[in-house]
Amino acid sequence: MTGVTTPGGGEPTEVELDTDGVPRGQSVLDALLQMLDVAELTPDVYRGLSPKSRLQRVFGGQVAAQALVAAGRTVGADRTVHSLHSYFVRPGDPREPIDYYVDRTRDGRSFTTRRVVAQQQGTPIFTLSASFQIDEPGVDHQLEMPEVAGPDLLPSYPERLAGSRHPGPWAKIPRPVDIRYVTDPPWARALGLPLPGAHTQVWFRADGRMPEDPLLHICLLTYVSDLFLLDSVLAIHGLDPQQRNLQMASLDHAVWFHRPIRMDDWVLYDVSSPSASGGRGLGFGHFFGADGQMVATVVQEGLVRLR
């Protein structure tokens, strides 16, 4: 496991955006890679910044990805992360830096465990535990990849948005990934119509070539994994993500990494919701490479509160 190979060292630098929210002098993907390049303040303490945006709280995928970068930088290059478990404790303020405190819980012969606490102004906003393992042979099986239309046959995200009355909360936010919905997004389908057993299926890939660093590809998948998990909860109940009486937020998030991942190749994300109750919804997702290999599994419980 190697460190992120974007420019770094010392204090992190802010990403300046123009009037359209696009990073000045760099691609949106480059800006994300720069944001993931957390700076080491002291041994086992790292600092990350958020992009300037209109969002009132830090995007959960950003905090999880930055925390995983911080953990990975304390682990030897012979070990890769195989799972992470995290809790979103408080909303993060995008105007404030985030400090990541890494606890070296255990260094075993085969496994390494790290715990990370993300803080703003001395208050925890997020916790993460991650386990890393040496490369080992073993039994091998997986779920079959769903049969879906390929990404080249599907409209791009801007094409989906064209003429839509409900473009969704991400319409004006620069996207570091090329997103191709297989199923109708929540803001494009006939709302009010429940869809029992609904799946949300999305192709995505980095909007540009990425460095070879394996940790960077894993962290970008972690970043993306927080985008779509509650969509299937909304679809099952025919809810509009922008309706005023609906409150949504990530509560906890777990990822298992099964096989090597390349985020500048197409990846299919297949998400469903097995349960919702008590103002919470559960999202369950699988990632598949374009070659059919199952590369990761994600589970998230989120707040889905109707006021």
ZILINRA-V251546 format. One record per backbone hydrogen bond with DSSP energy under -0.5 kcal/mol. CO is the residue of the C=O (numbers start at 0). NH is the residue of the N-H. Records with the same first field share a line. If there is no record, write none. Layout:
CO: NH, NH
//
This chain:
13: 15
14: 51
15: 23
17: 20
21: 17
22: 25
26: 30
27: 31
28: 32
29: 33
30: 34
31: 35
32: 36
33: 36
35: 37
38: 40, 46
41: 44
43: 101
44: 40, 41
45: 99
46: 38
47: 97
58: 61, 62
59: 63
60: 64
61: 65
62: 66
63: 67
64: 68
65: 69
66: 70
67: 71
68: 72
70: 73
71: 74
75: 78
77: 134
79: 132
81: 256
82: 130
83: 254
84: 128
85: 252
86: 88, 126
91: 57, 93
92: 95
97: 47
98: 100, 118
99: 45, 101
100: 116
101: 103
102: 104, 114
105: 112
109: 133
110: 107
111: 131
112: 105
113: 129
114: 102
115: 127
116: 100
117: 124, 125
118: 98
119: 122
122: 119
124: 88, 89
125: 117
126: 86
127: 115
128: 84
129: 113
130: 81, 82
131: 111
132: 79
145: 147
149: 152
150: 153
155: 159
156: 160
157: 161
160: 163
167: 170
169: 172
173: 175
175: 206
176: 178
177: 204
178: 156
179: 202
184: 187, 188
188: 190
189: 192
191: 193
194: 197
197: 272
198: 200
199: 270
200: 181, 182
201: 268
202: 179
203: 266
204: 177
205: 207
212: 216
213: 217
214: 218
215: 219
216: 220
217: 221
218: 222
219: 223
220: 224
221: 225
222: 225
223: 226
227: 230, 231
229: 233
230: 234
231: 235
232: 236
233: 237, 238
234: 194, 237
237: 191
238: 240
239: 242
242: 245
244: 246, 306
246: 304
248: 302
250: 87
251: 300
252: 85
253: 298
254: 83
255: 257, 296
261: 264
262: 205
265: 289
266: 203
267: 269, 287
268: 201, 270
269: 285
270: 199
271: 283
274: 281
276: 279
278: 303
279: 276
280: 301
281: 274
282: 299
283: 271
284: 297
285: 269
286: 294, 295
287: 267
288: 291
292: 288, 294
294: 257, 258
295: 286
296: 255
297: 284
298: 253
299: 282
300: 250, 251
301: 280
302: 248
303: 305
304: 246, 306
//
